Amino acid sequence: MQVNKTNAMRILDARKTRYAIHTYDNEDGLIHGSAVAEKIGLPAETVFKTLVAHSGPQAYVFVIPVAEELDLKKAARAAGAKKIEMLPLKELLQWTGYVRGGCSPVGMKKQYPTFIHSSGEFIPAIAVSAGRIGMQMELEPKLLAGVVEAVFTDLIKE
């Protein structure tokens, strides 16, 4: 089946970064992380969601396992910010070029400081949004980190 490439996929292709594509049916409206992991047949701990937060005018990207919750204090510490708040959903497209459920850490309008939860550093592959609802890309976490200049750090609530 021919897959229409997303901006995120084109960026990985240009950097000769290996990845695999997983597609899923989103007609049922279930696009939350745990449902996506089940639909593509991967363990939830290897499927990561992309969250965008901000401190004033500065945005930050956090990539964490889908079943986990971002700890805003840990996120602020990682970013070197006093306080971080989640970006309002209605502003996501404007800041990133992506919509909820299709937000990829690769190919945003701007390259924001990016952080990947430390658990991702030690597994062979993680899946993240490919930039479109219904499509995930699976790749080595260290390759992803290299493309988006990410840092691995503890980001989730205990």
Solvent accessible surface area in square Angstrom, and as a share of the most:
residue,aa,sasa,rsa
1,M,199,0.89
2,Q,156,0.69
3,V,35,0.20
4,N,109,0.56
5,K,88,0.37
6,T,8,0.05
7,N,70,0.36
8,A,0,0.00
9,M,3,0.01
10,R,127,0.47
11,I,53,0.27
12,L,0,0.00
13,D,59,0.30
14,A,83,0.65
15,R,134,0.49
16,K,179,0.76
17,T,15,0.09
18,R,165,0.60
19,Y,49,0.19
20,A,50,0.39
21,I,50,0.25
22,H,45,0.20
23,T,66,0.38
24,Y,22,0.08
25,D,92,0.48
26,N,52,0.26
27,E,153,0.69
28,D,84,0.44
29,G,51,0.49
30,L,87,0.43
31,I,32,0.16
32,H,91,0.41
33,G,19,0.18
34,S,52,0.34
35,A,13,0.10
36,V,5,0.03
37,A,3,0.02
38,E,144,0.64
39,K,67,0.29
40,I,22,0.11
41,G,62,0.60
42,L,37,0.18
43,P,70,0.44
44,A,33,0.26
45,E,112,0.50
46,T,26,0.15
47,V,1,0.01
48,F,3,0.01
49,K,60,0.25
50,T,18,0.10
51,L,39,0.20
52,V,6,0.03
53,A,0,0.00
54,H,34,0.15
55,S,34,0.22
56,G,51,0.49
57,P,131,0.82
58,Q,69,0.31
59,A,0,0.00
60,Y,21,0.08
61,V,2,0.01
62,F,0,0.00
63,V,0,0.00
64,I,0,0.00
65,P,8,0.05
66,V,13,0.08
67,A,70,0.54
68,E,63,0.28
69,E,104,0.46
70,L,12,0.06
71,D,27,0.14
72,L,68,0.34
73,K,158,0.67
74,K,30,0.13
75,A,0,0.00
76,A,7,0.06
77,R,171,0.63
78,A,34,0.27
79,A,22,0.17
80,G,70,0.68
81,A,21,0.16
82,K,204,0.86
83,K,135,0.57
84,I,6,0.03
85,E,82,0.37
86,M,79,0.35
87,L,15,0.07
88,P,56,0.35
89,L,110,0.55
90,K,174,0.74
91,E,49,0.22
92,L,18,0.09
93,L,100,0.50
94,Q,122,0.54
95,W,47,0.17
96,T,1,0.01
97,G,35,0.33
98,Y,18,0.07
99,V,75,0.43
100,R,125,0.46
101,G,26,0.25
102,G,0,0.00
103,C,10,0.06
104,S,0,0.00
105,P,6,0.03
106,V,1,0.01
107,G,18,0.18
108,M,22,0.10
109,K,134,0.57
110,K,129,0.55
111,Q,102,0.45
112,Y,14,0.06
113,P,56,0.35
114,T,3,0.02
115,F,17,0.07
116,I,0,0.00
117,H,13,0.06
118,S,33,0.21
119,S,48,0.31
120,G,0,0.00
121,E,55,0.25
122,F,159,0.66
123,I,47,0.24
124,P,115,0.72
125,A,28,0.21
126,I,0,0.00
127,A,0,0.00
128,V,0,0.00
129,S,8,0.05
130,A,0,0.00
131,G,17,0.17
132,R,95,0.34
133,I,50,0.26
134,G,9,0.08
135,M,13,0.06
136,Q,12,0.05
137,M,0,0.00
138,E,38,0.17
139,L,6,0.03
140,E,72,0.32
141,P,5,0.03
142,K,123,0.52
143,L,59,0.29
144,L,0,0.00
145,A,11,0.09
146,G,42,0.40
147,V,15,0.09
148,V,2,0.01
149,E,137,0.61
150,A,16,0.13
151,V,83,0.48
152,F,40,0.17
153,T,36,0.21
154,D,61,0.32
155,L,0,0.00
156,I,26,0.13
157,K,95,0.40
158,E,185,0.83
